[in-house]
Amino acid sequence: MMRTPLYKKHVSLGARMVEFAGWEMPVQYPTGIVEEHLRTRKGAGLFDISHMGRFLVSGWGSLPFLQHALTNNAAALEPGKAQYTMIPNEGGGAIDDAYLYCLRAQEYLLVVNAANRDRDWEHLQSIRSGLPGLELVDRTADLAMISLQGPDSRHIMISCFGEEALPEPGRNNLTAISSRGSGLTIARTGYAGEPLGFELFVPGESVDRLWDEFLSAGAAPIGLGARDTLRLEAGLPLYGHELGVDPEDQEIPIFACPLARFAVSFSPLKEQFRGRQPLQDQFAVYRRIVKRDYSNLQSLPRIVRLFEVQDKGIARQGAAVFVEDRQVGWVTSGTMAPYWIFEGEGLCSTLSGQRERRAIGMALLDSTVEAETEIEIDVRGKRLKALTVPYLLRTEAPPYARPVLWGKGEEVPEMVEPSLSYPDKARHLLRRSIDNTQWRQKRCINLIPSEMTHSSLSRLLSIMDPSFRYGEHRKIKAFKDAEVFYYQGTGFIDEVERALVEELRRYLGCREVETRVLSGQMANMTLFSAMVDYLNRDDRKSEPRRIRSIMNNHIIKGGHLSAQPMGALRDFVARDPAREAPAVINFPVCEADPYRIDTAQLRGLLEQHRPELIVLGKSMILYREPVQEIRRIVEQLSLDTVIMYDMAHVLGLVGPHYQEPFVEGADIVTGSTHKTFFGTQRGILAVNWAEEDPRYELWETIQRRTFPGSVSNHHLGTLLGLLMAAYEMNAFKGDYQKAVIGNAKSFARALKDAGLRVAGDPEVGHTETHQVVVEIGYCQGVEAARRLEENNIIVNFQASPREEGFTASGALRMGVSEMTRFGMETEDFQTLAELIRDVVIDGKSVQDEVIRLRGRFQDLRYCFSDAQLDSQIEQLHGLI
C-alpha cells in the first residue's frame, strides 16, 4: 500500500490504520470517531488528505481542455478562486467529482478522489488529443494536502501564519504564501460542512512540520471515519455512494446529486463539452421537479434526498426505502452522527457542552418523493420510520455549523397572555411602550450610527391629520409638467412637499430632489429600476436589458446591503457570462486599511470593466468617498457612467466639514433621512442636472419610478416631520456637523487611550465621519454588544472587512450623532470611552454610572426650543 508523508505521524499518534483506495490511512485515533466529529464541530479538526489525486493542468491550452473535460465553467475562475466540478462521461454520469483551483493565469490544480485517481488520469489523458498547448502532470506524490476545518481553524491559521496570509473571507478563495522557506497554497475549501475551513497544498518534505504546528496550536487529528460522518451530516456526496452506479448497477445521473446545480454550467463558453446534452436533459427535468411537476422523468428518475431516522436504529448503504408499501429507492449513505446542543435563541445561542446522536443518511429516491416526506427504511427486516429533509446542517452563521433537528418545534413566547381581555392587552401594550421609551430616551446612551431621536416638533407633526391621508400625484406633460393630485383635500400637502424640496435643494446644493420614497433602500431600488428603464428607452418592444456592469463597495468591506446583488440590486444588474455571476465589481481596498478605497487600483478596473453605474457609500464609513478621483478617471476614460453616492449614513454631514457631493462630481445622491440627518424615517434622491442636460431624462424616469413605480401612499405624516427637521438642519447644520465630527475624533482617541483597538487611520483621528469602529476580537462583537446593552450602552456589532459575516462579528460600530444632539461634548465622550473599557475589557458593571451620565443629557439641541413656539405646540397637543 501507498503511504502519505504523514504516515509516521499517524502511527505515533496511535491511529488505527486501514487500507483505503490503495493507501494506508488513519480511520480513527484513540479518542474515536464520535469525539473526532464533535471536536471538529466545536474546535478544529486536522485531516491528512494527501491520498487524494492532484493533477496540475497548465499551458495556453489548459482552459479549453478543462472546459471540455469538466462540467463547470473554468472560465469563471480568476487566479485565486476555486470551484466544485465533475468529470462527466458521455451519458451524463460522473466519472468522478473534483475541485478545481486556479493558481495563476493558465495554471490549475485539479483534486480528485483517491479511489478514482488512476481512472481519472487515464480518462483525462485519453481526451487530451487534439488540444495543443497543454501540460498535464500528476503532483500527488510530491505535493501533500492537509485540511484544517472547524470554528477554531481561523485562529490556528493566524497563529501560524499571521492574519495577512489568509485568503479573503468567502468560500473558494485561495492565496499563495511562503512560510519558513516553503511555498504553499491556502484555500478556503473543505468537505466537512464547516463554514470555516482551509485546505493547504504543501511540498511533501515540509508537511510534517506544518502538521505538528497545527496540533500544537490546538487542532485535533481526524481520521477517515469522522471525515465521512462530517460530510454526510452536511449532505455532501461521496463517489461510490451518491455518485457512480446504484444498487441495480444503473448509472446515477449527475443531477441526482444535490450539488449538481453548483457543479454544472451550460455557459456558451463551454461549447459542446462531454455529456452536455444528457446533462441538459437532466437539468430540464430537475427544474420541473423543483416546481413539483413530475411529468416525463425519464432523464432523472431518481434524486438524492437527506433523511433523519425517527425510530431507534441506523440505516446503512443499500437498505431499501419505502413509501407505504411501495419501494422508492435505496439508502446511499447512513450513519449515527453526534451533534452539539445549542442553548439560547438566535445570535445569543451558544454551545451547551451537551451532546446527542441521531441516525441520518442520504438516499437515492424516486424523483416524486419530496422533502419532508415520511418514509420507511428496511433494516434487517424491520421498518424504521424516517423523514426526508432538505438539510441536516446549516453553515450560514459562522463560525459554527449548526445542526437542524426535525420534528422538534420550539415554542415562541407571546407578548401577552392570550387569555387577557382586549382592554388588558391594550393596557399592557401602553405600559410596555412607556417603559421602553423611558429606558431608551432617559436611561440609555445610544451609539447606533443609523439611528436618531427626532425633535419634539418633528414628532408632533408626524402624527397630525396628514398621517391618515393619501396624496398621490405626478407630473403630466399635457399640463406642462404641472403636478396633478388624484385626491381632493391635498392643498396643504402640496405646499409641504414643495417647501421640503426647496429646503433639501438648499441643503444639498442641487436642482432636483425626490422626497416621496420611504427609505434609503427604496431610494436605491427606485434608482436601479429607473436606470434599467432609461437604458432601454429606445426600444420598448424587446425584453429590457439590465445594467451591464456596476462597481460598488462589497458588503464585507462596509458596503450598503441595498447596493448588493443580494439586496435591492438583485433584479436590476446583468449577469457576467464569463463568471456566471452578477456583473458587479467591488472597489479595491487598501491592504493596510481595508476601510479605505485603494484609489491607485481604480483606473485599471474602471478601464477594464467600464461600469454603467458606480455606487459609492457605505454603512460602515470612516472616510470621505473618493468622488473627485472617480469623476476625473471617468472623464479621462470617456466612460458613459452614472456616479451615485448613497449617503444614507452621512447625509447630515453634507457641507464643508465633510463632503459636498455635487461639487465633487456625483451625478445622483440617495440617502436615508434619519441617521446623521435628523429627520423622520424616509429616503430621498437628488440630482443637479438642468432640464437641458442629456441625462435629465433619467431624472424624469426616477420620478416615474417613484410614483407609480415604488409608492402609492407616501406616508404624509412623516413628510411633515421631515420638513420641520429640514428647517432645523438648515438652521443649525454648521454647529451640529462640526460638533459631530469633533466628538467622533475625540471619542476614537479616548477609546484608543483606554486600551481598545480602534480602526482607521490615526493620522486623521481614526475617522472623518460620525462613526467609530472598535475591533474587539473575532466572534466577540455580539457578546460585547450584549454586555454593553446590559449596562445601558447601545451599540452595533459589526463584521470587520477581514471576517466572514455578521455572526462572526469582531467589531463594534458606534456613532456619536444622536448623543451629540443631546448635548454630549468631547470630555463626555472621553468619560463614556472609559465606561466602555470597563465593560468590554474589565467585565465590570457600570449601569448606574451610565444612567447618571445620561441623566445630564436629556434635552435635544440643534432644534427649535419649545419656548420659541409655545402657543402652536399647545394647539398641536390639543388636537391629538
C-alpha positions, -999 to +999 in steps of 0.1 A: +000+000+000+010+036-006+017+059+024+014+097+027+043+118+040+025+119+073+022+081+078+047+081+107+029+109+124-004+090+124+013+059+138+029+079+166-005+094+175-019+059+179-041+059+148-058+028+136-045+024+101-066+008+074-064+002+036-083+028+016-081+031-021-046+016-021-034+039+007-026+031+043-047+057+061-059+065+096-095+056+101-096+069+136-074+080+165-076+068+202-104+092+210-127+076+184-149+087+156-176+104+177-151+126+196-133+135+164-166+146+148-175+167+178-140+182+182-142+193+145-176+210+150-165+227+183-128+234+177-107+224+148-100+191+130-069+183+111-071+159+082-044+143+061-059+142+026-027+136+008-041+104-006-064+124-029-052+129-065-037+162-075-032+170-112-015+201-124-030+214-156-011+243-173-003+259-206-022+281-230-044+251-239-054+244-202-086+263-203-100+248-235-091+214-221-108+220-187-139+234-205-142+202-225-133+177-197-153+192-167-189+201-161-183+236-145-172+268-163-135+270-157-135+304-175-153+318-144-122+312-123-098+341-118-065+334-102-071+329-065-105+312-070-118+276-069-149+257-078-166+223-073-169+204-105-175+169-121-157+148-146-186+136-168-189+107-192-208+110-225-240+097-209-243+124-182-229+103-154-200+111-132-166+095-137-157+115-105-164+147-087-135+171-082-123+205-071-106+229-095-082+256-082-069+284-104-034+290-090-025+317-116-031+325-152-031+293-173-023+271-143-048+250-125-048+222-099-075+195-101-081+175-070-099+141-075-109+112-052-082+088-042-102+057-053-106+072-088-072+087-093-058+062-118-090+060-137-094+098-138-058+102-150-063+077-178-096+093-188-080+128-189-051+116-210-074+099-234-093+131-242-064+155-244-055+146-280-062+174-304-057+201-277-023+216-280-005+239-256-014+216-226+007+202-198-008+176-175+013+165-145+004+142-116+016+160-085+001+135-060+034+121-049+053+153-042+026+178-032+010+170+001-025+181+011-039+187+045-072+202+057-079+223+088-117+226+095-138+240+123-146+272+142-111+274+156-093+269+123-091+307+116-074+313+149-049+285+144-041+297+109-035+332+122-013+319+150+009+300+125+010+324+095-005+358+106-038+373+095-024+388+063-017+353+050-053+342+050-073+342+018-101+368+015-132+359+035-156+338+014-156+302+003-134+291-026-109+319-022-072+310-022-038+325-019-001+315-022+023+323+006+058+315+016+064+301+051+098+292+065+113+288+031+084+267+017+058+278-008+023+267+000-013+274-012-041+281+012-077+277+001-110+283+019-123+250+009-131+217+026-155+188+027-165+187+063-195+210+061-178+237+082-183+274+074-147+280+085-120+258+070-088+257+050-071+232+027-034+236+022-012+223-006+023+218+008+056+203-005+058+168+008+091+174+026+076+203+046+041+189+056+052+171+088+064+204+103+032+221+095+012+192+108+030+195+142+024+233+143-013+229+138-015+202+165+005+224+189-019+253+182-049+232+192-061+212+162-072+176+168-061+148+143-092+134+125-094+101+106-114+089+076-143+077+098-152+112+112-145+127+078-173+105+064-198+113+092-190+150+089-196+151+051-227+131+055-242+154+081-235+183+057-253+165+029-221+162+007-220+134-018-193+107-020-183+088-051-194+052-049-224+063-028-243+093-042-223+092-075-214+063-097-239+034-100-269+024-080-277-010-064-293-021-097-260-013-114-276+016-132-256+048-137-267+076-113-273+108-133-252+138-122-282+159-115-294+134-090-266+147-068-276+177-045-246+197-055-250+194-093-266+228-096-233+243-084-211+219-103-226+221-138-226+250-162-242+253-196-223+286-204-218+292-241-181+295-232-180+257-227-194+249-261-200+211-266-183+196-235-186+159-228-221+148-217-236+182-223-268+171-240-277+144-214-270+169-187-292+195-202-319+169-204-314+161-167-314+197-158-347+203-176-363+175-155-346+189-124-362+223-130-396+207-133-391+187-101-383+219-082-417+232-094-433+199-084-440+190-120-433+152-121-441+147-158-416+129-180-389+119-155-370+096-179-337+116-178-338+119-140-360+092-125-343+094-090-327+121-069-307+120-037-325+131-005-313+136+030-332+118+058-334+117+095-344+084+112-372+088+137-371+053+153-341+037+170-317+021+146-292+030+119-299+028+082-269+017+062-260+018+025-281-005+003-312-006+027-344-004+008-366+027+012-404+026+011-433+050+010-462+030+024-458-004+007-440+009-025-402+007-027-390+041-038-352+037-036-322+028-015-300+043+012-267+055-004-250+066+029-261+062+065-246+066+100-252+076+136-239+111+138-232+130+170-240+167+174-236+195+199-267+210+216-270+248+213-287+268+241-305+301+237-320+318+207-306+333+175-273+352+179-273+346+216-273+308+212-242+291+224-227+256+227-240+240+258-214+213+262-241+187+259-243+162+231-267+139+214-267+115+185-291+109+156-294+084+128-291+102+094-283+095+058-288+101+022-310+080-002-315+077-039-353+080-042-379+083-069-380+119-080-416+122-070-406+118-033-405+153-019-386+168+011-404+163+044-420+130+033-425+102+058-406+071+046-397+037+060-363+020+057-359-017+058-331-025+083-326-063+086-363-069+081-375-042+104-391-010+090-377+022+106-397+054+103-377+083+088-383+117+073-368+131+042-354+166+049-339+195+029-309+197+052-294+185+084-269+212+090-267+249+083-234+268+077-245+304+070-238+316+106-200+312+110-180+303+129-202+273+138-220+247+117-254+243+134-274+210+134-311+213+124-334+188+142-366+179+125-399+173+143-388+192+174-406+226+171-397+254+196-422+274+214-423+311+206-432+332+237-462+355+233-460+392+241-491+389+263-511+361+279-536+351+252-564+348+278-563+385+287-592+407+277-585+432+249-586+462+273-560+444+294-539+437+263-541+474+254-530+484+289-501+460+287-490+475+254-492+510+267-472+501+298-445+483+279-443+512+254-439+537+282-412+516+299-393+511+266-394+548+257-382+559+292-354+533+291-342+543+256-347+581+259-338+587+296-315+559+308-295+546+278-267+561+258-274+553+221-244+549+199-260+531+169-249+553+140-281+546+119-305+560+145-316+594+156-341+609+180-364+634+163-372+668+179-405+671+197-418+693+169-409+668+142-426+640+163-457+660+169-461+670+132-457+633+122-490+624+138-510+653+125-540+648+102-520+641+070-507+609+086-542+594+078-544+607+042-533+600+007-515+624-016-507+606-049-496+629-076-474+631-107-464+655-134-485+654-166-469+666-198-503+677-212-504+703-184-468+715-190-455+693-162-480+706-136-484+682-106-518+666-107-531+651-075-555+622-076-573+631-043-590+662-030-581+680+002-544+678-007-535+715-010-516+716+023-496+685+013-487+702-020-474+731+000-454+708+023-438+689-005-428+720-024-413+735+008-394+703+016-379+700-019-368+737-017-351+731+017-333+700+006-322+717-026-307+744-005-291+719+019-276+697-008-267+724-033-286+708-062-315+714-086-338+684-081-349+663-051-374+635-049-389+631-014-417+605-017-396+574-012-400+559+022-364+548+029-329+548+016-333+512+005-364+523-015-345+552-029-318+529-043-342+504-057-361+533-074-328+544-090-318+510-101-353+505-117-351+539-133-316+530-147-329+499-164-359+519-179-335+546-190-311+522-207-339+507-226-357+539-236-350+535-273-366+500-275-399+494-258-407+461-276-378+439-267-371+424-233-353+451-214-317+445-206-303+450-171-275+473-161-245+458-179-218+464-152-218+480-117-190+489-093-197+491-056-184+486-021-186+449-011-208+443+019-179+428+040-159+460+032-187+481+046-210+484+016-247+491+019-269+460+017-292+477-008-263+481-032-255+443-032-268+416-056-284+400-026-302+433-018-320+459-039-296+455-068-306+419-074-332+423-101-315+451-120-279+440-126-270+418-156-250+385-151-215+383-163-215+355-188-178+346-181-182+344-143-219+333-143-225+357-115-239+392-111-219+417-131-207+436-100-171+447-095-160+457-060-139+487-052-104+476-042-094+484-006-060+493+008-042+463+022-031+481+053-065+498+059-094+478+044-119+506+054-104+528+027-108+525-011-075+520-029-076+547-055-043+536-070-061+505-085-092+522-096-082+534-130-073+499-143-105+483-130-127+511-145-110+509-178-113+471-179-150+468-168-164+502-179-193+501-155-226+518-164-232+526-127-208+534-099-223+531-064-203+549-036-213+550+000-211+526+029-229+516+061-195+513+078-179+545+067-149+561+083-136+583+054-147+606+026-156+586-005-132+594-035-158+612-056-134+637-072-109+610-081-135+588-097-151+617-116-116+626-130-109+590-141-144+586-157-139+617-177-104+608-188-116+574-200-147+589-215-169+564-197-207+565-201-211+560-163-235+573-137-218+581-104-242+575-075-234+583-039-256+566-013-251+590+016-276+572+039-252+574+069-236+608+062-265+628+046-265+650+077-228+659+072-231+673+037-211+705+036-176+719+040-170+699+072-173+666+053-182+663+016-202+683-010-211+655-034-223+675-063-194+699-062-170+669-063-187+653-092-215+629-081-244+626-105-270+612-081-273+613-043-296+589-024-299+586+013-319+580+045-332+610+063-330+596+099-293+589+106-270+619+108-297+639+090-321+641+120-354+637+102-382+611+102-376+577+087-378+584+049-355+585+019-345+609-009-330+610-044-313+641-057-295+653-089-280+686-101-290+682-138-307+711-155-335+704-180-312+708-210-288+682-196-288+650-217-293+630-185-323+649-173-344+622-189-330+598-163-343+622-136-377+622-151-376+584-152-366+584-115-397+604-108-419+580-127-403+550-109-411+567-076-448+571-084-464+549-096-433+527-097-424+524-060-450+541-037-487+549-036-494+564-002-461+580+007-467+584+045-477+621+046-473+624+083-436+617+083-433+641+054-444+670+077-419+658+103-392+658+077-399+693+067-395+705+102-362+686+105-350+702+072-357+736+087-338+726+118-309+712+098-305+743+076-307+765+107-282+746+128-261+724+104-228+744+108-225+739+146-241+705+145-218+690+119-187+705+134-196+691+168-204+656+154-171+652+136-151+667+165-168+644+190-162+613+168-125+620+166-123+627+204-143+595+211-119+575+189-088+588+206-103+582+240-112+546+232-077+540+220-062+556+251-085+534+272-068+503+256-092+494+229-082+487+193-097+515+172-098+510+134-090+537+110-061+560+102-047+577+133-034+605+111-069+617+106-081+608+141-093+573+131-124+588+114-137+616+092-174+609+099-197+603+128-187+567+131-160+550+152-152+513+148-136+493+176-122+459+168-129+437+198-117+403+185-130+376+162-165+365+171-166+386+202-186+415+188-221+401+195-212+392+232-196+426+237-226+444+223-249+423+246-229+432+277-229+468+268-266+468+264-269+452+299-251+484+310-274+507+290-249+514+263-265+506+229-240+498+201-240+479+168-219+447+164-203+445+130-182+422+109-148+438+101-135+436+065-114+405+075-143+385+089-167+361+072-201+375+082-222+393+108-224+362+131-186+362+133-185+399+141-154+410+159-161+448+158-184+474+173-197+502+151-206+533+170-219+567+161-218+599+181-245+619+162-275+612+185-257+618+217-242+650+202-277+662+197-284+655+234-255+677+243-226+654+249-192+670+242-156+658+239-150+653+276-183+634+280-173+610+252-140+605+270-159+595+301-180+572+280-149+556+265-137+547+299-171+531+308-170+511+276-135+499+285-147+489+320-174+467+304-155+452+274-121+447+288-126+445+326-160+429+326-174+455+351-210+465+357-213+502+351-251+506+346-255+531+374-227+553+361-242+552+326-276+562+339-260+591+358-241+602+328-272+600+306-291+619+332-271+650+324-282+649+287-320+648+284-328+677+261-322+678+223-301+705+208-298+719+173-336+723+171-362+749+179-369+752+216-404+748+229-403+784+243-400+798+208-432+781+196-452+776+228-486+786+216-485+765+185-473+735+204-502+737+229-526+738+199-509+707+185-513+688+218-549+698+220-556+682+186-542+648+194 
